[in-house]
C-alpha cells in the first residue's frame, strides 16, 4: 500500500484550494489547528526556495481522543498533516495515510480507528480537489 494519499487540483489557485480544504475539513468534523507556509518560512531564513508549500495541521477531536486513549505514544504522529504544494503545472494535496502511521504501533484497535480517519481524510481531499 502506498503510504501517501495525494490528490491533484489543477483548476484552482492556492488560496482557492486552501479555502476548499478548510470547507471540506469542517464538513468532516476536522478542525484546522495551524497553517504553516513552509515556502515563506524558508525564504525568511534566506534560502532561495521558489515553490509554494503550505502545511495544514488537521484534527478530528473525537478520533484523536479515541486513539490517544488507547496509546498515548500516538501523540507523536498527531495531528494529521495535509500539504498543499505546487507540482508540475498544478497543485496537489497530500497526507500520510493514517493506516501507515498507526500501523507502527502494533495495535489492531488503532488500525481500525485509522481506517475510519483515513476514509474521512480521503473524502476531504477529494472534495477539496474537485
Secondary structure, DSSP 8 states (H G I E B T S, - for coil): --SEEEEEETTS-HHHHHHHHHHHHHHTT-EEEEEEEHHHHHHHTT----S-EEEEEEE-HHHHHHHHHH-GGGGGG-SEEEEEEEETTEEEEEEE-HHHHHGGGT-HHHHHHHHHHHHHHHHHHHHHH-
